[in-house]
Amino acid sequence: MKIKYLILVFLFTLSLSIQGTENNYQVVSPDGNVTLKVFLKNNKIHYQMDWLGKKMIETSTLEYFEVGADVIVNNHKVSDVDTHWEAVWGQQKKMRDHYQELELSISSNNTSSRFLARVYNEGVAFRFILDKGNKPKEVSWNCSYSTQHQSKFYLPNGEKEPLGPISLEELDVAQNKTAKRGKKVALHIPLVVATPENLFMAIFESDLYEAKGFQTMKIAADLKTNAIVSKNKATTTEAELTSPWRVILVGKTMGDLIVNNVAINLATPNKIENSDWVKPGKSLWDWRVHGYKAKDGFTYGINNESYYRFIDFAAENNIEYFLIDDAWYTDVNPGNIEMSEKLDLAKVITYAKKKGVAIFLYYDRRKGDYGDEKLFEHYKSLGVKGIKYGFMGNKADFTRDAIKLSAESNLLIDFHDGPVPLAGVTRTYPNAITREFCHAQQDSKKAFTPKTFVRMALINAIQGPLDMNNGIFDISGVNAKEREKGPRKPNSLFTTVTAEAARTLIVFSGLVVLPDAPEAYAAKQDLFEFIKKMPVGKWDESKVLHSKIDGYISTARRHGEEWFIGSVHVNGGVLEIPLDFLEENKKYAITYYEDTAQTNSKTNAEAYQVRTSTVNKGDIVKAKMVAGGGHCMWIKPMD
C-alpha cells in the first residue's frame, strides 16, 4: 500500500511538472543571441527577453480579449522559418525573413485565438488572431515592457525636437503635464530605449494596415509597474480579427535600428498584382521657391512659366517628378475641384509628359471635400502620377482606404502633417512612397537645427521612409527671407550646403523632395551631382556606419557596385570611415563633396569643395566636418 501511495504521489507530481512545462515556452533567434521566454502566470501571458546575455525586458505582460480575462493554452508549436523575397523598392533589395516562431492556441471566455511570437536576430514581435465566431464587442491589445532600471528613453515629439534622454519618471511627468493650451503632451512611437550597458531597443508596431479596426498604438509610462505600456483597441465582428505586430528591435547602436528589417519582414506581402508602375525617385517642389528671384530677373510664383522652369531642370537632370503644392486649386466641392486662374494645369501636365517628368499634386480637405471614393480616379484622369495628402492626421481607417484607392488608380501617395506611422506598409502597398512623420525642413516657427536633424534621423526614421524636404542650396537666400515660405526668423537656418546634400541620402525615402529653385542647384552643379546620381529608393544594401544621438550620423548605401555615403556632424569633427565594404582587388574612383576650412554653418554656409581620387578596400577616409556641416562620397569601380 505504501509503495502504491508513493507511485500515485510521483505520478501526480509528474503530471503537475508536465503541465507547468507546457505553460513555459522558450524561443531563440537563429544566431542564438536573442532568447524569448513566454509563460502563463496567474492565467495571463507573460514574457521575458534576453539579448547578448543581458536581460533586456524583465517579466512583462501580453493581454488581449477583454482586459483581465483568464486564458487557457490548448496547444503549441515552434517552427523555424527561413524565406527570401525581393522588395519593390527600399533600403535593401533582396530580403531574408529568418526567425523562430511560437504559436499558441488559446481560449478565453468561449473565444478562441492564436498567439504568435517571432524571434529574429534583430528583435522580437507579437501578434494575436481571433478566430471567426462570437467574441467580445471590443478587444484591447495591451503590452507592457519592463525595461532595465536606469534606462533612458527617446521618442518623437511631432514637429518639435524629439524628447530624451528622459527616465521613466520623467516620461510620466511629460505625459501628464499640461502645455500652455491646457493639452497633455502626447507620447509617440517609436520609443527608443538606451540601456545602462549602452545597448538600444525600439518599441513600436508593424502591419497596422492589415489590422483592420485598430488605430495606432498608444504608449505611456506606468510607475505602478515600473514599465512602459502600449494599448490598441478594436471593435469586433464575427469575422476573424488580426492585431498589429508589437515589435521590439535591438541594436548595438541607435543607427542599427534604422536599417533593421524586422518591421518590413513582418508586414503583409505586396497586394498590388503588378507594381511595375511604382517608381521611387527625386522630385522638385514649388512650395518653398515662391518669391525666389533668379539672376536673369525671373521671379518664381504660381504660374505656367515657373512650372516650365522646374520641369525643364528636372528633365535635364534625371529628376523623375515635380510636386505642385496646394496653390493649384482654390475651392473644392463634392466631385469638383476649382482650379486657380493663375495657371493652366492641363498645359503644365502635357508639357511635363513631353519632357518625361511625372507630376505630383497636393490635396487636403481645408478647401472642401471632393470625396475620396472618386478623388483618386479624378487625379488619374488629370494625368498625374501621385498625390500629396495633407492634414488628415493619425487616422488609420482613412489612411488604409486612401492607400488602397490610390493604388487602384496607379497613384503614388505621400502623407503629410502628422500622419499614421504605418511601419512596413511599403511592402504591402509600395505606392505608399513616403510620409512626413517628422519635422520637415523649414517648417514651424523654429528653423531646422543640426541637432534636430540627427535626432529625427535616428528616432523618427525607425518607422520607415520620411519626407523631410532636405537639400537647400541657396541657404543665404532662405536666411535672408527672400522666399514667401521659409523660416519666420531670419538667419535661423544653421546648416552647410554639403550637409544638405548628405541629408538627402541619410534620410531614407521613396521620394526625395528637393525644396530649392532650379537655379540654386544649377549654380552648384558639381555638388548637385551627388544628388543627381543617387538612385533613390533603389538600394541593394544600406548601412549606418557611425551614429551618436546629438552628435553625428554616417550612412552608406549601395546600388550595384556604386556606393553613396553621407555624413553630418552637430558639433563638428572627424569621422573615420573604413572602406571595408568594397571588393578585394578592385580599384575605385571616389568623388568627395566636403566642407572647407572657410565653411561655417552660421556665416559661410555655402562654401564647399569637390575633389576626386582613388581608393581600395580597407582604406580609411577621414571625413572632416564643421559644426552643423556634412561630408559626401560617391564611389564607383574604375573601368
C-alpha positions in Angstrom: 0.0 0.0 0.0 2.8 2.4 0.9 4.5 1.7 -2.5 1.3 2.3 -4.4 0.8 5.5 -2.5 4.3 6.7 -3.4 3.7 5.8 -7.0 0.5 7.8 -7.1 2.2 10.8 -5.5 5.0 10.6 -8.0 2.6 10.4 -11.0 0.6 13.4 -9.6 3.8 15.4 -9.2 5.0 14.4 -12.7 1.6 15.5 -14.1 1.9 18.9 -12.5 5.5 19.2 -13.8 4.5 18.4 -17.3 1.6 20.9 -17.1 3.9 23.6 -15.9 6.3 22.8 -18.7 3.5 23.1 -21.3 2.9 26.6 -20.0 6.5 27.7 -20.3 8.0 28.2 -23.7 11.4 29.3 -24.9 12.1 30.6 -28.5 15.6 31.5 -29.7 16.8 33.6 -32.6 18.6 31.9 -35.5 22.0 33.2 -34.2 21.2 32.2 -30.6 21.7 35.7 -29.2 18.0 36.6 -28.6 16.0 34.4 -26.2 12.3 34.9 -25.6 10.5 33.2 -22.7 6.7 33.1 -22.9 4.8 31.7 -19.9 1.5 31.7 -18.1 1.3 33.3 -14.7 -2.0 33.8 -12.9 -3.7 32.7 -16.1 -2.2 35.6 -18.0 0.5 35.6 -20.8 3.9 37.0 -19.6 7.3 37.2 -21.3 11.0 38.0 -20.8 13.6 38.9 -23.4 17.4 38.4 -23.3 19.9 39.6 -25.8 23.7 39.1 -25.8 23.3 37.6 -22.3 21.6 40.8 -21.0 18.1 40.9 -19.6 16.6 43.5 -22.0 12.9 43.0 -20.9 12.1 41.8 -17.4 8.8 39.9 -16.7 6.1 41.8 -18.6 2.5 41.1 -19.7 0.8 40.5 -23.0 -3.0 40.8 -22.8 -5.8 40.7 -25.3 -9.5 39.7 -25.3 -11.2 41.6 -22.5 -8.8 43.3 -20.1 -8.2 40.9 -17.1 -9.6 37.8 -18.8 -8.0 34.5 -18.0 -6.5 32.4 -20.8 -6.0 28.7 -21.3 -3.3 27.4 -23.7 -4.7 24.4 -25.6 -1.8 23.6 -27.9 1.5 25.0 -29.0 4.1 24.5 -31.7 7.5 26.0 -32.5 8.6 26.5 -36.1 11.9 27.6 -37.8 11.3 29.8 -40.9 13.8 30.9 -43.4 12.4 32.5 -46.6 13.5 35.2 -49.1 11.7 37.9 -51.1 12.5 41.0 -53.1 11.4 44.5 -52.3 9.8 46.6 -55.0 12.0 49.4 -53.6 13.7 50.1 -50.3 16.9 50.2 -48.3 17.7 46.7 -49.4 16.6 44.7 -52.5 17.0 41.1 -51.5 15.3 40.3 -48.2 15.8 37.4 -45.9 13.0 36.6 -43.4 14.6 34.3 -40.9 13.1 33.6 -37.4 11.8 31.1 -34.9 8.1 31.3 -34.2 6.0 30.2 -31.3 2.3 29.6 -31.9 -0.1 29.1 -29.1 -3.7 28.0 -29.5 -5.7 29.9 -26.7 -9.2 30.1 -25.4 -10.8 32.6 -23.1 -14.4 33.2 -22.2 -15.6 30.9 -25.1 -13.4 32.8 -27.6 -10.6 31.0 -29.4 -7.5 32.6 -30.9 -3.9 32.1 -32.0 -1.0 34.0 -30.4 2.2 34.3 -32.4 5.7 35.3 -31.2 8.6 35.6 -33.6 12.2 35.9 -32.6 14.7 37.3 -35.1 18.4 38.1 -34.7 17.4 41.7 -34.5 14.4 41.6 -32.2 11.0 40.0 -31.4 7.4 40.6 -32.3 4.0 39.5 -31.0 0.5 39.3 -32.7 -2.8 37.6 -32.0 -5.6 36.4 -34.3 -9.1 35.9 -33.0 -10.9 33.1 -34.8 -14.3 33.6 -36.6 -17.4 33.5 -34.4 -18.7 35.1 -31.3 -16.2 37.3 -29.4 -16.3 40.4 -27.1 -17.6 43.6 -28.8 -14.3 45.3 -28.1 -10.9 43.8 -27.6 -7.8 45.5 -26.1 -4.2 44.7 -27.2 -2.2 45.7 -24.1 1.5 45.0 -23.7 4.0 46.1 -21.0 7.7 46.5 -21.4 9.6 46.3 -18.1 13.0 47.7 -19.2 16.2 47.7 -17.2 16.3 50.1 -14.3 18.0 53.4 -15.1 17.2 53.0 -18.9 16.8 56.3 -20.8 14.1 56.9 -23.4 13.8 58.9 -26.6 10.7 59.5 -28.7 9.3 61.7 -31.5 7.6 64.9 -30.5 5.6 66.0 -33.5 7.2 68.9 -35.3 9.3 69.7 -32.3 12.6 68.3 -31.4 12.3 64.7 -30.2 12.2 64.1 -26.4 15.1 62.5 -24.5 17.1 61.3 -22.8 14.5 61.0 -20.1 13.8 58.5 -17.3 10.6 56.5 -16.8 9.7 59.0 -14.1 10.3 62.0 -16.4 8.3 60.3 -19.1 5.4 60.0 -16.7 5.7 63.8 -15.9 5.8 64.6 -19.7 2.7 62.6 -20.4 0.8 64.3 -17.5 2.0 67.9 -17.6 -0.1 70.5 -19.4 1.1 72.8 -22.1 0.0 76.5 -22.4 -3.2 75.4 -24.2 -4.0 73.0 -21.4 -3.3 69.9 -23.5 -1.3 66.9 -22.3 1.9 66.1 -24.1 1.3 63.1 -26.4 3.8 60.3 -26.5 4.6 59.0 -29.9 6.2 55.8 -31.4 8.8 54.6 -32.0 10.1 54.7 -28.4 13.9 54.2 -28.3 15.3 52.7 -25.1 19.0 53.1 -24.2 20.1 50.6 -21.5 22.7 51.3 -18.8 25.1 49.0 -20.9 24.5 51.3 -23.9 22.5 48.8 -25.9 19.4 50.0 -27.7 15.8 48.9 -28.3 13.0 50.4 -30.3 9.3 49.8 -29.3 6.6 50.3 -31.9 4.3 48.2 -34.2 4.2 46.8 -37.7 1.5 45.7 -40.2 -1.1 48.1 -38.8 -2.5 48.3 -42.3 -3.6 44.6 -42.1 -5.1 45.1 -38.6 -8.5 46.4 -39.7 -10.3 48.2 -36.9 -7.2 49.1 -34.9 -5.8 52.6 -34.6 -2.2 53.5 -33.9 -0.8 52.1 -30.6 -0.6 54.5 -27.7 2.2 54.3 -25.2 2.5 55.5 -21.6 4.7 55.2 -18.6 3.3 53.2 -15.7 5.0 53.9 -12.5 2.9 51.3 -10.6 4.6 48.5 -12.5 7.8 50.4 -13.5 7.1 49.7 -17.1 6.2 51.2 -20.5 2.7 50.1 -21.6 1.1 50.1 -25.0 -2.5 49.9 -25.9 -4.7 49.3 -29.0 -8.4 48.8 -29.1 -10.7 47.5 -31.8 -14.4 46.7 -32.2 -15.1 43.3 -33.4 -17.5 41.4 -35.8 -17.9 37.7 -36.3 -15.1 37.8 -38.8 -11.5 36.9 -38.0 -9.6 39.7 -36.3 -5.9 40.2 -36.7 -3.9 42.6 -34.4 -0.9 44.6 -35.4 2.5 43.2 -34.6 4.1 44.6 -31.4 7.8 45.0 -32.3 10.9 45.2 -30.1 14.1 45.9 -32.1 17.6 45.5 -30.7 20.8 47.2 -31.8 24.3 47.8 -30.5 23.9 51.4 -31.8 20.9 53.6 -32.5 21.9 53.5 -36.1 21.4 49.8 -36.2 17.7 50.3 -35.5 17.2 52.4 -38.7 18.4 49.6 -41.1 16.8 46.8 -39.1 14.5 44.8 -41.5 12.2 43.1 -38.8 9.3 45.5 -39.2 9.1 45.2 -43.0 9.6 41.4 -42.9 6.5 41.3 -40.5 4.3 43.2 -43.0 1.8 41.6 -45.3 3.4 40.8 -48.7 2.7 43.1 -51.7 -1.0 43.3 -52.5 -0.5 45.1 -55.9 -0.6 42.4 -58.5 1.6 44.3 -60.9 3.6 47.0 -59.2 5.9 47.8 -62.2 4.4 51.4 -62.3 5.7 52.1 -58.7 8.9 54.1 -59.2 10.8 55.8 -56.4 12.8 58.8 -57.2 13.5 62.5 -56.7 11.1 65.5 -57.1 11.4 69.2 -57.4 8.8 71.2 -55.4 7.3 74.6 -55.9 6.2 75.5 -52.3 9.5 76.8 -50.8 10.5 78.6 -54.1 7.7 81.1 -54.3 9.2 84.6 -54.4 12.7 83.3 -55.4 14.3 85.7 -57.9 16.7 84.2 -60.4 19.8 86.1 -61.7 18.0 86.7 -65.1 15.3 88.6 -63.2 12.6 86.0 -63.3 10.6 85.6 -60.0 9.0 82.3 -59.2 5.3 82.1 -58.5 2.2 80.1 -59.2 2.1 80.2 -63.0 3.0 78.1 -66.0 6.3 79.9 -66.7 7.6 79.0 -63.2 6.5 75.4 -63.6 8.0 75.0 -67.0 11.4 76.0 -65.5 11.0 73.3 -62.8 10.1 70.7 -65.4 13.0 71.7 -67.8 15.6 71.4 -65.0 14.1 68.1 -63.9 14.2 66.7 -67.4 17.9 67.8 -67.9 19.0 66.3 -64.5 17.2 62.9 -64.5 14.7 64.0 -61.8 11.6 61.9 -62.1 8.9 64.1 -60.5 7.7 67.7 -60.0 5.4 68.3 -57.0 2.9 71.2 -57.2 1.6 72.1 -53.7 -1.8 73.4 -52.7 -2.0 76.7 -54.7 -3.1 74.9 -57.9 -6.8 74.9 -56.7 -9.0 77.4 -54.9 -12.2 75.6 -54.0 -13.5 72.1 -53.6 -17.0 70.7 -53.7 -18.1 67.0 -54.0 -17.0 65.9 -57.4 -15.5 69.2 -58.4 -12.1 71.0 -57.9 -12.0 74.7 -58.9 -8.5 75.3 -60.4 -6.6 78.5 -59.9 -6.8 81.1 -62.6 -3.1 81.8 -62.2 -2.1 78.7 -64.2 -3.3 76.3 -66.9 -2.7 73.0 -65.1 -3.6 70.9 -68.2 -0.8 72.6 -70.2 1.7 72.0 -67.4 0.9 68.3 -67.2 1.1 68.0 -71.0 4.4 69.8 -71.0 5.8 67.6 -68.3 4.8 64.4 -70.2 6.6 65.6 -73.3 9.7 66.1 -71.1 9.4 62.7 -69.4 8.6 64.2 -66.0 5.7 63.0 -63.9 3.6 65.3 -61.7 2.5 65.1 -58.0 -0.4 67.2 -56.9 -1.2 68.3 -53.4 -4.7 67.9 -51.8 -6.3 68.4 -48.4 -9.9 69.0 -47.2 -9.5 72.5 -45.9 -11.0 74.0 -49.0 -13.7 71.3 -49.3 -14.2 67.6 -49.6 -14.2 66.1 -53.1 -15.0 62.6 -51.8 -12.2 60.1 -51.5 -14.0 57.3 -53.4 -13.7 59.4 -56.6 -10.7 61.6 -55.7 -8.0 59.2 -56.9 -9.9 58.4 -60.1 -10.0 62.1 -60.8 -6.3 62.6 -60.2 -5.6 59.7 -62.6 -7.9 61.4 -65.2 -5.8 64.5 -64.9 -2.7 62.5 -66.0 -0.7 62.9 -62.8 1.4 60.2 -61.1 0.9 60.9 -57.4 -0.9 62.7 -54.6 0.5 64.5 -51.6 -2.3 64.3 -49.0 -2.2 66.8 -46.1 -3.9 67.5 -42.8 -5.7 64.2 -42.3 -3.6 63.3 -39.2 -3.3 60.0 -37.4 -6.4 58.3 -38.7 -5.7 54.6 -39.5 -9.0 53.8 -41.2 -8.8 56.7 -43.5 -5.2 56.0 -44.3 -5.8 52.4 -45.1 -8.6 53.3 -47.6 -6.5 56.1 -49.2 -3.6 53.8 -49.8 -5.7 51.1 -51.4 -7.8 53.5 -53.5 -4.7 55.4 -54.7 -3.1 52.0 -55.7 -6.2 51.1 -57.7 -5.7 54.3 -59.7 -2.0 53.6 -60.1 -1.1 56.7 -58.0 1.8 57.1 -55.5 0.8 58.7 -52.2 2.7 60.9 -49.8 1.0 61.6 -46.4 1.7 64.9 -44.6 1.0 66.7 -41.4 1.4 64.1 -38.6 0.2 61.0 -40.4 -0.1 57.4 -39.2 3.4 55.9 -39.0 2.3 52.6 -40.6 5.7 50.8 -40.4 6.0 48.1 -43.0 3.3 49.4 -45.3 5.8 49.9 -48.1 5.9 46.2 -48.5 2.2 45.7 -48.6 1.4 48.7 -50.7 4.7 50.1 -52.2 2.8 53.0 -53.7 2.8 54.5 -50.1 6.0 56.2 -51.2 6.8 58.4 -48.1 5.2 60.4 -45.2 6.0 63.4 -43.1 6.3 61.6 -39.8 8.8 64.3 -38.7 9.6 68.0 -38.7 10.1 68.9 -42.4 12.9 71.3 -43.3 11.9 74.9 -42.7 8.5 74.1 -41.1 7.2 75.5 -37.8 8.4 78.7 -36.1 11.8 77.4 -35.3 14.4 76.6 -38.0 15.5 73.0 -38.5 18.7 72.6 -36.5 21.6 70.1 -37.0 20.7 68.6 -33.6 17.1 68.1 -34.5 18.0 66.6 -37.8 20.3 63.9 -36.2 17.7 63.1 -33.6 14.9 62.6 -36.2 17.3 60.6 -38.5 17.9 58.3 -35.5 14.4 58.2 -34.0 11.6 59.1 -36.4 13.2 57.2 -39.3 12.9 53.8 -37.5 9.3 53.6 -38.6 10.1 53.9 -42.3 10.5 56.4 -45.1 10.4 60.1 -44.2 9.5 63.2 -46.3 11.8 65.8 -44.7 12.5 68.1 -47.7 16.2 68.3 -47.2 18.6 69.8 -49.9 18.6 73.6 -49.6 21.4 75.0 -51.7 20.6 78.7 -51.5 21.0 78.9 -47.7 21.8 82.6 -47.7 18.6 83.4 -49.6 16.5 81.4 -47.2 18.1 83.1 -44.2 17.6 86.5 -45.8 13.9 85.7 -46.1 13.9 86.1 -49.9 11.2 83.4 -50.1 7.5 83.7 -49.4 7.6 80.5 -47.3 10.7 80.0 -45.2 11.7 80.2 -41.5 9.9 83.1 -39.9 13.0 84.2 -38.2 15.8 85.4 -40.4 19.3 83.9 -40.1 18.0 81.0 -38.1 18.8 78.1 -40.6 22.1 76.6 -39.5 23.5 74.1 -41.9 26.0 73.8 -44.7 25.4 73.0 -48.4 27.4 69.8 -48.1 25.3 68.8 -45.1 22.1 69.5 -47.1 23.4 67.1 -49.9 24.3 64.5 -47.3 20.8 64.7 -45.6 19.1 63.7 -48.8 20.9 60.3 -48.6 20.9 59.8 -44.8 17.1 60.1 -44.5 15.6 57.1 -46.4 12.6 57.9 -48.5 10.9 56.6 -51.7 10.5 60.2 -52.8 13.3 62.7 -52.0 11.6 66.1 -52.3 14.0 68.9 -53.1 12.9 72.2 -51.8 15.1 74.7 -53.7 15.0 76.5 -57.0 16.4 75.0 -60.2 18.9 77.9 -60.4 20.1 77.2 -56.9 21.1 73.7 -57.9 22.5 74.7 -61.3 24.8 77.3 -59.6 26.4 74.4 -57.7 26.1 71.7 -60.3 29.3 70.0 -59.3 27.9 69.4 -55.8 24.4 68.7 -57.1 26.0 65.8 -58.9 25.9 63.8 -55.7 22.1 64.1 -55.5 21.6 63.7 -59.3 23.4 60.4 -59.4 21.7 58.9 -56.3 19.3 56.1 -57.4 16.7 57.0 -54.7 14.9 54.0 -53.2 16.6 51.5 -55.5 19.2 50.4 -52.9 20.7 47.0 -52.8 22.2 47.5 -49.4 22.2 50.1 -46.6 24.5 50.6 -43.6 24.8 53.1 -40.8 28.5 53.4 -40.2 28.5 55.9 -37.3 25.7 57.2 -35.1 25.5 59.1 -31.9 22.5 61.0 -30.6 23.1 64.7 -30.6 26.4 64.0 -32.3 26.5 62.6 -35.8 25.3 60.1 -38.3 27.1 58.5 -41.3 25.1 56.3 -43.8 26.3 54.3 -46.7 24.0 52.9 -49.5 24.9 50.7 -52.4 23.3 50.4 -55.8 25.0 47.7 -57.9 28.8 48.3 -57.4 28.4 52.0 -56.6 28.4 53.4 -53.0 26.9 56.7 -51.8 28.0 57.9 -48.3 26.6 60.9 -46.5 27.6 62.2 -43.0 26.7 65.1 -40.8 28.1 66.3 -37.6 26.3 68.5 -35.0 29.4 69.8 -33.2 32.0 69.4 -36.0 34.8 66.8 -36.1 36.3 63.9 -38.0 34.6 60.5 -38.6 36.9 57.7 -39.7 35.1 55.7 -42.4 36.8 52.3 -43.2 36.0 51.2 -46.7 36.0 47.6 -45.8 32.7 47.0 -47.6 34.4 47.4 -51.0 35.5 44.4 -53.1 39.0 43.0 -52.9 41.5 43.6 -55.8 39.4 46.3 -57.3 40.3 50.0 -57.7 37.6 52.6 -57.2 37.2 56.2 -58.3 35.9 58.4 -55.4 34.4 61.9 -55.5 34.5 63.9 -52.3 32.0 66.7 -51.6 33.2 68.5 -48.5 33.1 71.4 -46.2 36.2 73.6 -46.5 38.4 75.4 -43.9 36.3 78.5 -44.5 32.9 76.8 -44.2 30.7 78.0 -41.3 27.1 76.9 -40.8 26.2 80.4 -39.5 28.3 82.8 -41.5 29.6 81.0 -44.6 27.3 78.0 -45.2 27.7 77.7 -48.9 31.5 77.2 -49.0 32.3 73.7 -50.3 34.8 71.8 -52.4 34.7 68.8 -54.7 37.7 66.7 -55.4 38.4 63.2 -56.8 40.9 60.4 -56.0 41.1 56.6 -56.0 40.5 54.2 -53.1 40.7 50.4 -52.4 39.1 48.1 -49.9 40.4 48.7 -46.4 41.3 52.3 -47.0 40.1 54.7 -44.2 38.6 58.1 -45.2 38.7 60.8 -42.6 35.5 62.8 -43.1 36.1 66.2 -41.7 33.1 68.4 -41.0 32.5 71.8 -39.4 29.8 72.3 -36.7 26.5 71.7 -38.5 28.4 70.5 -41.5 28.5 67.5 -43.7 30.5 65.2 -46.0 29.5 63.1 -49.0 31.3 60.5 -51.1 30.4 58.8 -54.4 32.4 55.6 -55.0 32.4 53.6 -58.2 34.6 50.9 -59.8 37.1 52.2 -62.3 36.8 50.8 -65.8 
